[in-house]
Amino acid sequence: MAQDLSTLTDLASPQTSTRPATGPSGDARWTRAQWLLLVTLCVVLALDGLDVSMVGVALPSIGRELGLGTGALQWIVSGYVLGYGSLLLLGGRMADLLGRRRIFLIALTVFAAASLLGGLVSDPTLLIATRFIKGLAAAFTAPTGFSIITTNFAEGRERNRAISIYTTFGASGFSLGLVVGGLMTALSWRWTFLFSVPIAVAAVLLGLRFIPRDHSAGDGGHDVWGAVTLSAGMLGLVFTLVSAPDAGWGSAQTIGGFAASAAVLAAFGWIETRVKHPLIRFGILREGWVARANLAAVALFGSYLSFQFIVTLYLQSVLGWAPLAMALALLPAGLMVAGSAPFASRLIDRFGATRLVVAGLLSLSLGYILFLRIGTQPAYALDILPSVLLLGVGFALGFPSINVQATAGIHDAEQGLAAGLIQTSTQVGAALVLAVTTALVGSGGHDGHASAAAMLDVFRPGLGLSTAVAVAGLLIAVAPRWWRVRRAGGAST
């Protein structure tokens, strides 16, 4: 273990590790270096989550000003999460190979620049492009920040504590971004883009000061073709899903799009089995709880992002709620997630991450099921708040636990890969679920003059999909435990 450090100069020293000092009892005491490092990384992850939900609140305003329909608005969200998800594996691997500090700070600078540009442009294509670029930048900051934590905090209680705080900040940023987005949209939807700029710049300065220098691995590879085929395949798949309602599910464009996307993704799989340094070492999925943790991440974030997309449009466009009113209605979930930060690691230590993953997905599923009974004149306390509270519990329990499970037992040399893999599943899964949701909504053939009841009928399949995705994730999480219990029962008889 590294020695305790006493001055800010020492804390930022290029050759200094931030691992905690350990006493005879084995309990580690965090140094000031670790706290400042963790704060810096948490701010950036919260900014990533904030950006997704904050812009989501502004979608109706953006649509009215720029004349965009539901399908185009979906790309403002999906452009970010798809750019985020498509290069996360490359981002994590490059951090391992080229140095985590360097990759983190360069990507964060690009994020700040894209945020500024997005708040200034008026062309929809350029707006979506800036979102995609921001997602690409986040694809490098997120896994890099995660691997900085896992290589500076010893595995076990201390790492669980750090990861719990870190991931809770991400979930809190996503949840509290609704309120910030409501406030910014009241000024102008452009402020939902510009808001991130000073925070990102401040984070760059903090990173320069407090992220310890590290060294590149000196060998390995970047698997550029793997990154290209993964990105192209996912982009093609999402584009085909979104455009299918207009082009026709049986059209040559749709069938050809699915076939081309499948071929490109198959090429990605082929490349990964033959390249010397793959983005994904598929064998990692057989280690520990990695595969199930990644599927649970798809279920948790994919279902909620689609749910928020539909609820945002419905409450504002159909029921006429103001952006801030809608954001405040969903605020209790964000407060629950943010308030859980000091207790998340204790809950994981006491009950185990596996049980908390199951409990989180169960709570999430119940929240969606309750919301399915929503009508055209909902009473907040009876029809909306119960679901909001259940969703808050689900995120607070599930999000940090899934991330702990996804990296437990993984060697330091592959922590970047494991971190990138879980966040890829989170973001790409969300983009795919949102694309299917948009396709279901688009298939309803509604227009802006439809009645509230007709619009609700159009949105119900999307709400049903969010519910189904969450329930599927819950079943995947409990299946191994159920199977072990069944086998044990059979053996005893």
C-alpha positions as CSV (number, residue, x, y, z in Angstrom):
1,M,0.0,0.0,0.0
2,A,1.1,3.5,-0.7
3,Q,2.2,5.9,2.0
4,D,-0.2,8.5,3.4
5,L,0.2,11.9,1.7
6,S,0.0,15.2,3.4
7,T,0.2,18.1,0.9
8,L,-1.7,19.0,-2.3
9,T,1.5,18.9,-4.2
10,D,2.1,15.4,-3.1
11,L,-1.4,14.4,-3.8
12,A,-1.0,15.3,-7.5
13,S,2.5,14.0,-7.8
14,P,3.0,12.1,-11.1
15,Q,4.5,9.1,-9.4
16,T,2.2,8.8,-6.5
17,S,-0.4,6.0,-6.0
18,T,-3.6,6.9,-4.1
19,R,-4.1,3.5,-2.5
20,P,-5.0,3.9,1.2
21,A,-2.9,3.2,4.2
22,T,-4.0,0.0,5.9
23,G,-3.8,-0.7,9.6
24,P,-3.4,-4.0,11.5
25,S,-7.1,-4.6,11.4
26,G,-7.1,-4.4,7.6
27,D,-9.4,-1.4,7.5
28,A,-8.3,1.2,5.1
29,R,-8.4,5.0,5.8
30,W,-8.9,7.1,2.7
31,T,-6.4,9.8,2.1
32,R,-7.2,13.3,1.1
33,A,-5.9,12.4,-2.3
34,Q,-8.5,9.7,-2.7
35,W,-11.3,11.9,-1.7
36,L,-10.3,14.6,-4.1
37,L,-9.8,12.1,-6.9
38,L,-13.2,10.5,-6.2
39,V,-15.0,13.9,-6.2
40,T,-13.5,14.8,-9.6
41,L,-14.6,11.5,-11.1
42,C,-18.0,11.7,-9.6
43,V,-18.6,15.2,-11.0
44,V,-17.9,14.0,-14.5
45,L,-20.0,10.9,-14.2
46,A,-22.9,12.9,-12.8
47,L,-22.5,15.3,-15.7
48,D,-22.8,12.4,-18.1
49,G,-26.1,11.3,-16.5
50,L,-27.3,14.9,-16.1
51,D,-26.8,15.5,-19.8
52,V,-29.1,12.6,-20.9
53,S,-32.1,13.5,-18.7
54,M,-31.7,17.2,-18.8
55,V,-32.0,17.3,-22.6
56,G,-34.9,14.8,-22.4
57,V,-37.0,17.3,-20.6
58,A,-36.4,19.9,-23.4
59,L,-37.5,17.6,-26.2
60,P,-41.0,19.0,-26.7
61,S,-39.5,22.6,-26.8
62,I,-36.9,21.5,-29.2
63,G,-39.5,19.8,-31.4
64,R,-41.7,22.9,-31.5
65,E,-38.9,25.3,-32.3
66,L,-37.1,23.2,-34.9
67,G,-40.1,21.4,-36.3
68,L,-39.1,17.9,-35.3
69,G,-41.3,14.8,-35.0
70,T,-41.0,11.9,-32.5
71,G,-38.6,9.9,-34.6
72,A,-36.2,12.9,-35.0
73,L,-36.4,13.8,-31.3
74,Q,-35.5,10.2,-30.4
75,W,-32.2,10.8,-32.2
76,I,-31.3,13.7,-29.9
77,V,-31.4,11.2,-27.0
78,S,-30.2,8.1,-29.0
79,G,-27.4,10.0,-30.7
80,Y,-25.8,10.6,-27.3
81,V,-26.3,7.2,-25.8
82,L,-25.4,5.4,-29.0
83,G,-22.2,7.4,-29.4
84,Y,-21.6,6.7,-25.8
85,G,-22.2,3.0,-26.0
86,S,-20.5,2.2,-29.4
87,L,-17.0,3.2,-28.3
88,L,-17.1,2.4,-24.6
89,L,-15.1,-0.8,-25.1
90,L,-12.5,1.0,-27.1
91,G,-12.4,3.8,-24.5
92,G,-11.8,1.4,-21.7
93,R,-9.1,-0.5,-23.6
94,M,-7.3,2.7,-24.7
95,A,-7.3,3.9,-21.1
96,D,-5.6,0.6,-20.1
97,L,-3.0,1.0,-22.9
98,L,-2.3,4.7,-23.3
99,G,-2.8,6.0,-19.8
100,R,-6.0,6.7,-17.9
101,R,-5.3,10.3,-17.0
102,R,-4.4,11.4,-20.5
103,I,-7.5,9.8,-22.1
104,F,-9.8,11.1,-19.4
105,L,-8.7,14.8,-19.8
106,I,-8.7,14.8,-23.6
107,A,-12.2,13.3,-23.8
108,L,-13.5,15.7,-21.2
109,T,-12.2,18.7,-23.2
110,V,-14.0,17.4,-26.3
111,F,-17.2,17.0,-24.3
112,A,-17.1,20.6,-23.2
113,A,-16.5,21.9,-26.7
114,A,-19.4,19.8,-28.1
115,S,-21.7,21.0,-25.4
116,L,-20.9,24.6,-26.3
117,L,-21.5,24.0,-30.0
118,G,-24.8,22.1,-29.4
119,G,-26.2,25.1,-27.5
120,L,-25.4,27.5,-30.5
121,V,-26.6,25.6,-33.6
122,S,-30.1,25.6,-35.0
123,D,-29.8,22.9,-37.8
124,P,-31.3,19.6,-36.5
125,T,-28.6,17.5,-38.2
126,L,-25.8,19.5,-36.6
127,L,-27.6,19.3,-33.2
128,I,-27.8,15.5,-33.4
129,A,-24.1,15.4,-34.6
130,T,-23.0,17.4,-31.5
131,R,-24.9,14.9,-29.3
132,F,-23.2,12.0,-31.0
133,I,-19.8,13.6,-30.5
134,K,-20.6,14.2,-26.8
135,G,-21.5,10.6,-26.5
136,L,-18.2,9.6,-28.1
137,A,-16.3,11.7,-25.6
138,A,-18.3,10.2,-22.7
139,A,-17.4,6.8,-24.0
140,F,-13.8,7.6,-23.0
141,T,-14.4,9.4,-19.7
142,A,-16.8,6.9,-18.2
143,P,-14.8,3.7,-18.4
144,T,-11.6,5.5,-17.8
145,G,-13.0,7.1,-14.6
146,F,-14.2,3.7,-13.5
147,S,-10.9,2.0,-14.1
148,I,-9.1,4.9,-12.3
149,I,-11.2,4.0,-9.2
150,T,-10.6,0.3,-9.5
151,T,-6.9,0.7,-9.8
152,N,-6.6,3.2,-6.9
153,F,-8.9,1.5,-4.4
154,A,-8.2,-2.0,-3.1
155,E,-10.8,-4.7,-4.1
156,G,-13.2,-5.5,-1.3
157,R,-15.0,-3.1,1.1
158,E,-13.0,0.0,0.1
159,R,-13.6,-0.5,-3.6
160,N,-17.2,-1.3,-3.1
161,R,-17.6,1.9,-1.2
162,A,-15.9,4.0,-3.9
163,I,-17.9,2.3,-6.7
164,S,-21.1,2.8,-4.8
165,I,-20.5,6.5,-4.3
166,Y,-19.3,6.9,-7.9
167,T,-22.2,5.0,-9.6
168,T,-24.8,6.7,-7.2
169,F,-23.5,10.1,-8.4
170,G,-24.1,8.9,-12.0
171,A,-27.6,7.8,-11.2
172,S,-28.2,10.9,-9.2
173,G,-27.1,13.1,-12.1
174,F,-29.5,11.3,-14.4
175,S,-32.4,11.6,-11.9
176,L,-31.8,15.2,-10.8
177,G,-31.1,16.3,-14.4
178,L,-34.9,16.3,-14.8
179,V,-35.2,19.3,-12.4
180,V,-32.2,21.1,-13.8
181,G,-33.6,20.5,-17.3
182,G,-36.9,21.9,-16.3
183,L,-35.3,25.0,-14.9
184,M,-33.0,25.4,-18.0
185,T,-35.9,24.8,-20.4
186,A,-37.9,27.6,-18.7
187,L,-35.1,29.9,-19.9
188,S,-34.5,28.2,-23.3
189,W,-33.9,24.7,-24.4
190,R,-30.4,25.8,-25.5
191,W,-29.4,26.2,-21.8
192,T,-29.8,22.4,-21.4
193,F,-26.8,22.2,-23.7
194,L,-24.8,25.2,-22.4
195,F,-25.3,24.2,-18.7
196,S,-22.6,21.5,-19.0
197,V,-19.9,23.7,-20.4
198,P,-18.6,25.4,-17.2
199,I,-18.9,22.2,-15.2
200,A,-16.9,20.3,-17.7
201,V,-14.2,23.0,-17.8
202,A,-14.0,23.0,-14.0
203,A,-13.7,19.2,-14.0
204,V,-10.8,19.4,-16.5
205,L,-8.9,21.8,-14.1
206,L,-9.6,19.5,-11.2
207,G,-8.5,16.5,-13.2
208,L,-5.2,18.2,-14.1
209,R,-4.6,18.8,-10.4
210,F,-5.8,15.6,-8.7
211,I,-5.8,12.7,-11.1
212,P,-2.4,10.9,-10.6
213,R,-0.2,10.4,-13.6
214,D,0.1,6.9,-14.9
215,H,2.0,5.2,-17.6
216,S,0.9,3.5,-20.8
217,A,1.0,-0.2,-21.0
218,G,3.7,-0.1,-23.7
219,D,2.2,-2.9,-25.7
220,G,-1.2,-4.2,-26.8
221,G,-3.5,-3.0,-29.6
222,H,-6.4,-0.7,-30.2
223,D,-8.6,-3.0,-32.4
224,V,-9.8,-0.1,-34.7
225,W,-11.7,-2.4,-37.0
226,G,-13.6,-3.9,-34.0
227,A,-14.6,-0.4,-32.9
228,V,-15.7,0.5,-36.5
229,T,-17.8,-2.6,-37.0
230,L,-19.4,-2.4,-33.6
231,S,-20.3,1.3,-34.1
232,A,-21.5,0.8,-37.6
233,G,-23.6,-2.2,-36.7
234,M,-25.3,-0.6,-33.8
235,L,-26.0,2.7,-35.7
236,G,-27.5,0.7,-38.6
237,L,-29.6,-1.4,-36.3
238,V,-31.0,1.6,-34.4
239,F,-31.6,3.6,-37.6
240,T,-33.5,0.7,-39.2
241,L,-35.7,0.3,-36.1
242,V,-36.5,4.0,-35.9
243,S,-37.3,4.3,-39.7
244,A,-39.2,1.0,-40.0
245,P,-42.7,2.5,-39.2
246,D,-42.4,5.0,-42.0
247,A,-40.6,2.7,-44.5
248,G,-42.7,-0.4,-43.7
249,W,-41.6,-3.4,-41.7
250,G,-41.7,-5.6,-44.8
251,S,-40.0,-3.0,-47.1
252,A,-36.7,-3.7,-48.9
253,Q,-35.2,-0.8,-46.9
254,T,-36.1,-2.3,-43.5
255,I,-35.2,-5.9,-44.4
256,G,-32.0,-4.8,-46.0
257,G,-31.1,-2.6,-43.0
258,F,-31.6,-5.5,-40.6
259,A,-29.5,-7.8,-42.8
260,A,-26.7,-5.3,-43.3
261,S,-26.6,-4.5,-39.5
262,A,-26.5,-8.3,-38.7
263,A,-23.7,-8.8,-41.2
264,V,-21.6,-6.0,-39.8
265,L,-22.1,-7.2,-36.2
266,A,-21.2,-10.7,-37.3
267,A,-18.0,-9.3,-38.8
268,F,-17.4,-7.6,-35.4
269,G,-17.7,-11.0,-33.7
270,W,-15.4,-12.6,-36.2
271,I,-12.8,-9.9,-35.7
272,E,-12.9,-10.2,-32.0
273,T,-12.1,-13.9,-32.1
274,R,-9.0,-13.4,-34.4
275,V,-7.5,-10.0,-33.6
276,K,-4.5,-10.1,-31.2
277,H,-5.9,-7.5,-28.8
278,P,-9.7,-7.5,-29.1
279,L,-12.1,-4.9,-27.7
280,I,-14.0,-7.8,-26.0
281,R,-12.3,-10.9,-24.7
282,F,-15.5,-13.0,-24.9
283,G,-14.2,-15.3,-22.2
284,I,-14.6,-12.5,-19.6
285,L,-18.4,-13.0,-19.9
286,R,-17.9,-16.4,-18.2
287,E,-16.2,-14.9,-15.2
288,G,-18.2,-14.4,-12.1
289,W,-21.5,-12.5,-12.5
290,V,-20.3,-10.5,-15.5
291,A,-22.8,-11.7,-18.1
292,R,-25.8,-11.4,-15.8
293,A,-24.7,-8.0,-14.6
294,N,-24.6,-6.7,-18.1
295,L,-28.0,-8.0,-18.9
296,A,-29.3,-6.5,-15.7
297,A,-27.8,-3.1,-16.8
298,V,-29.7,-3.3,-20.1
299,A,-32.9,-4.0,-18.3
300,L,-32.5,-1.2,-15.7
301,F,-31.3,1.6,-17.9
302,G,-33.0,0.6,-21.1
303,S,-36.4,0.3,-19.5
304,Y,-36.1,3.6,-17.6
305,L,-34.8,5.7,-20.5
306,S,-37.7,4.6,-22.7
307,F,-40.1,5.2,-19.8
308,Q,-38.8,8.7,-19.3
309,F,-39.0,9.5,-23.1
310,I,-42.7,8.6,-23.3
311,V,-43.6,10.2,-20.0
312,T,-41.9,13.4,-20.9
313,L,-43.8,13.7,-24.2
314,Y,-47.1,12.6,-22.7
315,L,-47.1,14.9,-19.6
316,Q,-45.9,18.0,-21.6
317,S,-47.4,17.6,-25.0
318,V,-50.7,15.8,-24.2
319,L,-51.5,16.9,-20.7
320,G,-49.9,20.3,-21.0
321,W,-47.6,20.2,-18.0
322,A,-44.8,22.8,-17.9
323,P,-41.3,21.3,-18.1
324,L,-40.5,22.3,-14.5
325,A,-43.8,20.8,-13.2
326,M,-43.0,17.5,-14.9
327,A,-39.5,17.5,-13.6
328,L,-40.7,18.2,-10.0
329,A,-43.2,15.3,-10.4
330,L,-40.3,12.9,-11.0
331,L,-38.0,14.6,-8.5
332,P,-38.7,12.1,-5.6
333,A,-37.0,9.3,-7.5
334,G,-33.9,11.5,-8.0
335,L,-33.8,12.5,-4.3
336,M,-34.0,8.9,-3.2
337,V,-31.1,7.9,-5.5
338,A,-29.0,10.9,-4.4
339,G,-29.8,10.3,-0.7
340,S,-28.8,6.6,-0.9
341,A,-25.2,7.4,-1.7
342,P,-23.9,7.2,1.9
343,F,-25.6,3.9,2.5
344,A,-25.2,2.0,-0.8
345,S,-21.9,0.4,0.1
346,R,-23.1,-0.6,3.5
347,L,-26.2,-2.3,2.0
348,I,-23.9,-4.1,-0.4
349,D,-21.6,-5.3,2.4
350,R,-24.5,-6.4,4.5
351,F,-26.9,-8.0,2.0
352,G,-24.6,-8.7,-0.9
353,A,-24.8,-7.2,-4.4
354,T,-26.7,-10.1,-5.9
355,R,-29.7,-9.7,-3.6
356,L,-29.7,-5.9,-4.1
357,V,-29.7,-6.3,-7.9
358,V,-32.8,-8.6,-7.6
359,A,-34.5,-6.2,-5.2
360,G,-33.8,-3.2,-7.5
361,L,-35.2,-4.9,-10.6
362,L,-38.2,-6.1,-8.6
363,S,-39.0,-2.6,-7.4
364,L,-38.5,-1.2,-10.9
365,S,-40.8,-3.7,-12.4
366,L,-43.6,-3.0,-9.9
367,G,-43.2,0.7,-10.6
368,Y,-43.8,0.2,-14.3
369,I,-46.7,-2.2,-13.7
370,L,-48.5,0.4,-11.5
371,F,-48.0,3.1,-14.1
372,L,-49.7,1.1,-16.7
373,R,-53.1,2.1,-15.1
374,I,-52.4,5.8,-15.9
375,G,-55.3,7.7,-17.5
376,T,-55.9,11.0,-19.2
377,Q,-56.5,12.8,-15.9
378,P,-54.1,11.3,-13.5
379,A,-54.0,12.2,-9.8
380,Y,-50.4,12.7,-8.9
381,A,-50.5,11.2,-5.4
382,L,-52.4,8.1,-6.5
383,D,-51.4,7.4,-10.1
384,I,-47.8,8.8,-10.5
385,L,-46.1,9.2,-7.1
386,P,-46.2,5.4,-6.2
387,S,-44.4,4.5,-9.4
388,V,-41.9,7.3,-9.0
389,L,-41.0,6.1,-5.5
390,L,-40.6,2.5,-6.6
391,L,-38.4,3.6,-9.5
392,G,-36.3,5.6,-7.1
393,V,-35.8,2.5,-4.9
394,G,-35.0,0.4,-7.9
395,F,-32.3,2.7,-9.2
396,A,-30.8,3.3,-5.7
397,L,-30.5,-0.5,-5.0
398,G,-29.8,-1.8,-8.5
399,F,-27.4,0.7,-10.2
400,P,-24.4,0.5,-7.8
401,S,-24.9,-3.2,-7.1
402,I,-24.9,-4.1,-10.8
403,N,-21.6,-2.2,-11.3
404,V,-20.0,-3.9,-8.3
405,Q,-21.0,-7.3,-9.7
406,A,-19.7,-6.5,-13.2
407,T,-16.1,-5.9,-12.0
408,A,-15.8,-8.2,-9.0
409,G,-12.9,-10.6,-9.3
410,I,-11.6,-9.1,-12.6
411,H,-7.8,-8.6,-12.8
412,D,-6.5,-5.0,-12.8
413,A,-5.3,-5.3,-16.3
414,E,-8.9,-5.9,-17.5
415,Q,-10.7,-3.5,-15.2
416,G,-11.0,-1.0,-18.1
417,L,-12.5,-3.8,-20.3
418,A,-15.0,-4.8,-17.6
419,A,-15.9,-1.2,-16.9
420,G,-16.3,-0.5,-20.6
421,L,-18.4,-3.6,-21.1
422,I,-20.9,-2.8,-18.3
423,Q,-21.3,0.7,-19.5
424,T,-21.6,-0.4,-23.1
425,S,-24.4,-2.7,-22.1
426,T,-26.1,0.1,-20.3
427,Q,-25.9,2.7,-23.1
428,V,-26.3,0.5,-26.2
429,G,-29.0,-1.5,-24.5
430,A,-30.8,1.8,-23.7
431,A,-30.4,3.0,-27.3
432,L,-31.9,-0.3,-28.7
433,V,-34.8,-0.4,-26.2
434,L,-35.5,3.3,-27.0
435,A,-35.4,2.6,-30.7
436,V,-37.9,-0.2,-30.4
437,T,-40.1,2.0,-28.2
438,T,-40.0,4.8,-30.8
439,A,-40.9,2.3,-33.5
440,L,-43.9,1.1,-31.5
441,V,-45.1,4.7,-30.9
442,G,-44.5,5.6,-34.6
443,S,-46.5,2.6,-35.6
444,G,-49.5,4.1,-33.9
445,G,-49.8,6.7,-36.6
446,H,-50.8,9.6,-34.3
447,D,-50.6,13.3,-35.2
448,G,-50.3,16.4,-33.1
449,H,-54.1,17.0,-33.1
450,A,-55.1,13.7,-31.6
451,S,-57.0,13.6,-28.4
452,A,-55.4,12.8,-25.1
453,A,-57.0,9.4,-25.0
454,A,-55.8,8.6,-28.5
455,M,-52.3,9.7,-27.7
456,L,-52.3,7.6,-24.5
457,D,-53.4,4.6,-26.6
458,V,-50.4,5.2,-28.9
459,F,-48.0,5.5,-25.9
460,R,-49.2,2.4,-24.0
461,P,-47.2,-0.2,-26.1
462,G,-44.0,1.7,-25.2
463,L,-44.9,1.7,-21.5
464,G,-45.6,-2.0,-21.9
465,L,-42.2,-2.6,-23.4
466,S,-40.5,-0.8,-20.6
467,T,-42.3,-3.1,-18.1
468,A,-41.5,-6.2,-20.1
469,V,-37.8,-5.3,-20.3
470,A,-37.5,-4.8,-16.6
471,V,-39.4,-8.0,-15.8
472,A,-37.1,-9.9,-18.2
473,G,-34.0,-8.5,-16.4
474,L,-35.5,-9.6,-13.1
475,L,-36.1,-13.2,-14.3
476,I,-32.5,-13.4,-15.6
477,A,-31.2,-12.2,-12.2
478,V,-33.2,-14.7,-10.2
479,A,-33.0,-17.7,-12.5
480,P,-29.6,-19.1,-11.3
481,R,-30.7,-18.8,-7.7
482,W,-34.0,-20.5,-8.4
483,W,-32.2,-23.2,-10.3
484,R,-29.8,-23.8,-7.4
485,V,-32.7,-24.0,-5.0
486,R,-34.5,-26.4,-7.2
487,R,-31.5,-28.6,-7.7
488,A,-30.8,-28.6,-3.9
489,G,-34.4,-29.6,-3.3
490,G,-34.2,-32.4,-5.8
491,A,-31.0,-33.7,-4.3
492,S,-32.5,-33.8,-0.8
493,T,-35.3,-35.9,-2.0
